[in-house]
Amino acid sequence: MMIRLAALSLVGLTLGACTTTVGGLPVRNTPSDLAQCPDLSGVYRSQGEILDRRGKPTAEPDLNALLGRPLAVRDLSKAPDLWRDGAPTTVALSRHEGGWRIEAANGRGAAAEGLLPLLNGAADSEPNESPYAADLLSRTNGCARGKLWIANESVRTQYESYTANSQVGVLTVGPDALFLDLWSEQRQTGLLPWAFVDKSLTRYRFARIATPAAQPK
């Protein structure tokens, strides 16, 4: 069963019955305006800290891992053995050809590069690269109020079970750090006549190391 991208603007954004925003941004039905995109350029520590957490146990504060999966930035979640000699210590963001280049490095020669195209609220036309090849993945992103939001949903069916994972991430930047607010929902339906639902809302902080030279837009 394919979840249409239109549903991403209606993902509910509810934790209990009260949460209607993620990172202060009303992502539900939020239009995208590229003129409102933030300048995220910088080099940040990959290992950050959790400032606030509600809901189920959340992912560790690893910027490379969070961008790779669950936020599904292309190429970052490939090659799991790349970091055998040490996990990434830095993540660099810079503007590149209408999107964002994201480079993770561990200081020992291992590096991975991903690309986040700015979709301006449109659907990604090629969403199903590895490791999502077995899933039905839909994703989009956009800008509003000086923030970058990223939304995706992956659906997997196996025999009588159905699992849908939805994520909305909002990236903002301050003078000394990058902030990620991440809303997640997992909905599982099986042989039982009701769905099992897990939700969480987490705010992460990743310290800035440096600001890179200006890149052509």
HUKARA-V893713 format. One record per run of one state. SS is the DSSP state (hx for helix, st for strand, lp for the rest). FROM is the first residue (numbers start at 1). TO is the last residue. Records with the same first field share a line. If there is no record, write none. Layout:
BEGIN
SS=FROM-TO + FROM-TO
END
This chain:
BEGIN
lp=1-4 + 11-21 + 23-24 + 26-33 + 37-41 + 46-46 + 48-48 + 56-61 + 69-73 + 75-79 + 84-89 + 97-98 + 106-110 + 118-135 + 145-146 + 159-160 + 174-176 + 190-194 + 211-217
hx=5-10 + 34-36 + 63-68 + 80-83
st=22-22 + 25-25 + 42-45 + 47-47 + 49-55 + 62-62 + 74-74 + 90-96 + 99-105 + 111-117 + 136-144 + 147-158 + 161-173 + 177-189 + 195-210
END
